[in-house]
């Protein structure tokens, strides 16, 4: 389980101009991810494609090079 206060701390540092409501919404969404999503590390591209064909839903995230701290 993700600690909501730790998530808020990271979000405050990362987005210092965000409003309290924006930070709260983002934290709620992140903390709620545990219930809906699992970290998946497919062994190869063929495995991922096969799972997509079977109806699996994936969200692919990539950190932008200019966003690295």
C-alpha positions as CSV (number, residue, x, y, z in Angstrom):
1,X,0.0,0.0,0.0
2,X,1.2,3.5,-0.9
3,X,1.5,6.0,1.9
4,X,-0.6,9.0,0.8
5,X,1.4,11.5,2.8
6,X,4.7,10.4,1.1
7,X,3.0,10.8,-2.2
8,X,1.8,14.3,-1.3
9,X,5.4,15.2,-0.2
10,X,6.8,14.1,-3.6
11,X,4.1,15.8,-5.5
12,X,4.6,19.1,-3.6
13,X,8.3,19.0,-4.4
14,X,7.7,18.0,-8.0
15,X,4.9,20.5,-8.7
16,X,5.5,23.5,-6.4
17,X,2.9,25.7,-8.2
18,X,0.1,23.2,-8.0
19,X,-2.9,24.0,-5.9
20,X,-3.8,22.0,-2.8
21,X,-6.8,20.6,-4.7
22,X,-4.6,19.5,-7.6
23,X,-2.2,17.8,-5.3
24,X,-4.9,16.0,-3.4
25,X,-6.5,14.8,-6.6
26,X,-3.2,13.5,-7.9
27,X,-2.4,11.8,-4.6
28,X,-5.8,10.1,-4.5
29,X,-5.4,8.8,-8.0
30,X,-1.9,7.5,-7.4
31,X,-2.9,5.8,-4.1
32,X,-5.9,4.3,-5.8
33,X,-3.8,2.7,-8.5
34,X,-2.9,-0.3,-6.2
35,X,-6.5,-1.5,-6.4
36,X,-6.7,-1.4,-10.2
37,X,-3.2,-1.8,-11.7
38,X,-0.3,-4.2,-11.4
39,X,3.3,-3.6,-12.4
40,X,3.9,-5.8,-15.4
41,X,7.3,-6.7,-16.8
42,X,6.8,-8.8,-19.9
43,X,9.6,-11.2,-20.7
44,X,9.6,-10.1,-24.4
45,X,7.6,-8.1,-26.9
46,X,5.8,-11.1,-28.2
47,X,4.4,-11.8,-24.7
48,X,3.1,-8.2,-24.5
49,X,1.5,-8.4,-27.9
50,X,-0.2,-11.7,-27.0
51,X,-1.6,-10.2,-23.9
52,X,-2.9,-7.2,-25.8
53,X,-4.6,-9.5,-28.3
54,X,-6.3,-11.3,-25.3
55,X,-7.8,-7.9,-24.2
56,X,-5.3,-6.8,-21.6
57,X,-5.1,-3.0,-21.1
58,X,-1.7,-1.4,-20.5
59,X,-0.6,2.1,-19.8
60,X,3.0,2.7,-21.0
61,X,4.9,5.4,-19.2
62,X,8.3,6.8,-20.1
63,X,10.2,9.5,-18.2
64,X,11.1,12.4,-20.3
65,X,14.9,13.1,-20.5
66,X,14.3,16.7,-19.5
67,X,12.3,15.7,-16.4
68,X,15.0,13.8,-14.7
69,X,16.1,15.2,-11.4
